[in-house]
Amino acid sequence: MIEARWDYYLRKARQQIEDGTLDEDEGYKAELGRTVTKARDALLANDENWSNLVKDAITHKKNNLINPRSYGKDQDSNQTKVIRWIDDSLDQARDALLELWAEDEREPVDRVRAFNAKLPEDAFSKGSTSPRLDVASYLMMGRDPDRFPQCRLSSFHSTYKRLGYPRSDAGDVAGEYKHALEFLDHLQTEAEKRGMKRPSTRLDAQSVVWSLKDLSLDESTGRGSADDNRAHSEVNAAFVSPHALNTILYGPPGTGKTYATVRRCVEICDGKPPPNVDALRARYGELMDEGRIEFVTFHQSYGYEEFVEGLRPIADEAGGGSLRLAVKEGILKRIAERARKIPEIGGRRILKMSLGDPKSRGGTPHGDAIFADCIDSGCVLLEYGGDIDWSDSRYEAWGEIWERWLLERNPDATVYDTDIQAMWRFRIDMRPGDIVVVSDGYRHFRAVGEITGDYEFERREDGFHHRRAVEWLWHVRERAGEPVSVFKSGIFQWRPVNILKPENPAGLNPYLRGIGEISRIRPHVLVIDEINRANISKVMGELITLLEEDKREGAENEVTVTLPYSDKQFTLPANLHIVGTMNTADRSIALLDTALRRRFRFEEMSPEPDLLKEASERTGVDLPRVLRAMNERLEYLVDRDHLLGHAWFMNSETREDVDDAMRHKIIPLIAEYFYDDWSKVQAVLGGKDHFVDRRRLNAPPGLEANMGEDRYRWTVREAFAEDAYERLVGSGTQGESSE
């Protein structure tokens, strides 16, 4: 399992390398490393400006490695604490920094341990391992960023857990630092084992840790959770259904297998079926129209070519009346491909917004505060548009916005003025139901939400007066965002608000949890009626292996086969259910292909006489007793696979309806069970002549009367006696013998 986790983790790392995310992340850290190196060089050279250079490195605008934020009204940020320590205790700070930076042969862990001992408790308490490690490891970058990158403890701890890597048992700053460096070396080794040329340095490896620190892995399989998966196989891995993927409903005729199949299909697709039969059937029809349910009946001549794929002659496009063979997909392959697809976003528009500086990636103190406020408050805020309240309905026309802006703010403004454009998009064009993507620089995004409210004005000191309510569906705070390449090519524009027309809008689906059907793989169902009537080996071929739940796409033991006609690889998605029905009067379960039996869950559909109580009241016939009596005799004379289902009588409204069901359905079926041995048919019906009539046949002319045993003509009576059903029941409901 550990290897599976590493495989998935490094696949995601490879994506970060290929799309440039790792280079961008590493670039700003290299820049920070240069500023720390400059400060170190100044200190070792006894440059009187060394303290200012150290403070510049600490407060560098791109430094998010030492936390720049404060979490209380009267609390300082970690950066501020370091600056105050240098200002208040210059000599002590110099001595501590020399522990890290001096030119001697000490090991890095010893340098960090000595520095930590001299870091004052009033700056960071002795027990605060994480912020102390942030500072020590950041300043160690001054020796060589590639060899000694900064180590954020929370990021490393989450990565250890994700990959099953042991945590440090040292319990101190120096021990955690040593353990982190050893892990970065191990990460490079694991990448090399998988043929990767990067990460090639510890800084490279640290950028992987930083970029993937919020990646979720299933602890049992090593695969990604639904939030982090971007490909169909990963989404399939996260698909969980309360219903078995492969089910066969079996039982004798008339036990409600058809109704149960309809109900089961709707339950699988929707979770909860409608309350009445008419609505249930209507919903079943809708799902079939959507392509989420397919229906096929197996028969003796049905084969692989119809079910999976086969060659079919088609007219050659060049004309001339010639034919050529082409691969035609079967019903299983068609529904499997549909099941694999994530629902499209449809007509929803996608807008990009910048919450803070649109050019800054990784956040700034000011931008991070605005972003956090928006996420926590469930809204988007716009800084452009001034402190004017645009709520009045007249501002639904962009000309009114332009006119007031010219009058009160900028008489030289054109229609392309940033404030006018931004307010037009935000006030007029944006509407509830739109999807908003929050940029993180030009190449990444860090939040996705659905606009749920209209424009509002709320005066604020920070200038972000314009507001719309949003339901946030996905966001990240403590790390850089996702690459924009998951759903569009190129980069974001710098404008604060603009419409996006991405080439691959479905790439956003995994981030859109909660919008109807978007973002989740929807269950699909293939119904196979009379599944026992076909030659299963002939129909399914090698695909029978793929039916198993742990062999499905994205499962732990996923199996891929190469189809013989198209030569394409094929798997069964984990959201494709197969529901088969089986009439046991045609063929016993015992005679089924054992490979099929092993891969399906079998649910018996038995006769339920008690369901006939209402029909019994309507018709005046004790239908539960009638059904029990006939079934007891059938089980005794044949077996339990050849019983009668309750469905034959369910819709009976009158005694005439019951008679009609007996005459045209029940009695012919019983005769079929006994191969037209009508004496046994009569026995099942009570052993008397109230349903069937027997008349002795006389020898026709030309035949001698004594040519053999007596022969009889059996006929179903045109009218049943008034007490026929009471006589059928008779003493035939005694039940099973105790012997």
VENRA-V304642 format. One line per field, one symbol per residue. phi: phi as a letter, one per 40 degrees, with the letter a starting at -180 (. if undefined). psi: psi as a letter, one per 20 degrees, with the letter a starting at -180 (. if undefined). burial: I if it has 9 or more other C-alpha atoms within 8 Angstrom, else O. A space follows every 50 residues. Layout:
BEGIN
phi->???
psi->???
burial->???
END
This chain:
BEGIN
phi->.cccccdcdccccccccccgccccccccccccccccccccdccccfcccd cccccccccddccbcbdccbbadbbcccccccccccccbcccccccccdc bccacccdcccccccccccccccacdcccccccdcccccccccacccbcc bcdccccccdccbgccccbcgbcccccdccccccccdccccccbgccbcb bccdccccdccbcbcbbcccbgcccccccbbccccccccbbcbccbbbcb iccgcgcccccdcccccccbgacccbcccccccdccccccgcbbbabcac ccbdcccbaacbcbccccgggcbbcbcbccccccccccccccdccgcccb bbbbchccccbggbdcccccdccccccgabbbcchgcccccdccccbccc cccccccbbacccbccddcccccdcccbccadhccbbccbgcbabbabab cbbccbbacbccgccbbbcbccbaabbcacccccccbacgbcccdcbacb bccbccccdccbdhcfccgbcccbbbcbcfccccccccccfccccccccc bccgcdbdbbbbccccgbcabcccbbcbbbbaccccacdcccdcccccbb cbbcbccbdccccccccccgbccdcccccccccccccbaccbbbcccdbd ccbbccccdccccbbcccccccdbfgccccccccchgbccbbbbbccccc dgbccbciccbbbbbcccbccdbdcccccfbcbcgcccc
psi->hghhghggghghhhghghjiggggghghhhghhhhhhggghgghjkpijg hhhghhhgjphjnjhppiqqjqhjqqrhghggghgghhmggghggghhhh iqnajqqhhhghggghhipqhigpqhimgghghggghghihhgohhhmrq ooghggghhgghjkpqrpjgjrggghgghghhghghghghghhjjpiqpi rhgghhhggghjijppqphhijrqrhhipirhhhhhhippqiqqhoqpoq rrqjjkhgghggggghgghigpqrhrgghghghghghghijipqpqpqrh jpahhhgfqrpqpqpphiajjqqqpqppqrhghghghhhhppqqhcjpqp qpqonboiipqiqrgghhggggggghilrqqphqjakpokhqhijiphhh ggghghgigoijqrijpggggghggggghqqphqppppqnahjrqjqprp pirrpqpopqhiimipqqqqophqrqgjrqaqpiihiqrbrqriqhpqpq mqhmhihigijlpinciqiqpqqqpopoqlhiiroghhghciihhihqhi irpirglpppqpphgikqqprpqijoqooqqpoihgpqhhiqphhghhiq ppopnqpnhiijgghghhijpmgghggggghghghgheriimapqhhhih jphrhhhggghggiggghgghhhjlknihhghghjijrkihqpppppqpr pipqhkiaqqqqppqpqhpqqhkghhhggckjkiaqqi.
burial->OOOIIIOIIIOIIIOIIOIOIIOOIIOIOIOIIIIIIIIIOIIIOOOOOI IOIIIIIIIOOOIOOIIIOIOOOOOIIIIIIIIOIIOOOIOOIIOIIOII IOOOOOOOIIIIIIIIOOIIOOIIOOOOIIIIIIIIIIIIIIIIIIIIII IIIOIIIIIIIIIOOOOOOOOOIIIIIIIIIOOIIOIIOIIIOOOIOIIO IIIIIIIIIIIIIOOIIIOOIIIIIIOIIIOIIIIIIIIOOOOOIIIIII IIIIIIIOOOIIIOIIIIIOOOIOOOOOIIIOIIOOIIOOIIIIOOOIOO OIIIIIIIIIIOOOIIOOOOOOOOOOIOIIIIIIIIOIIIOIIOIOOOOI IIIIIIIIOIIIOIOOIIOIIIOIIOOIIIIIIIIOOOOOOOOOIIOIOI IIOIIIOOOOOOIOOOOOIIIIIIIIIIOOIIOIIIIIIIIIIIIIIIII IIIOIOIOIOOOIIIIIIIIIIIIOIOOIIIOIIIIIIOOOIOOIIIIOO OOOOIIIIIIIIIOOOOIIIIIIIIIIIIIIIIIIIOOIIIOOIOIIIIO IIIIIOOIIOIOIOOOOOOOIIIIIIIIIIIIIIIOIIOOOIOOOIIOII IOOOIOIIIOIIIOIIIIIOOIIIIIIIIIIIIIIOOOIOIIIIIIIIII OIOIIOIIIIIIIOIIIIOIIOIIOOOIOOIIIIIIOIOIIIIIOOOOOO OOOOOOOOOOOOOIOOIOOIOOOIIOIIIOOIIOOOOOO
END
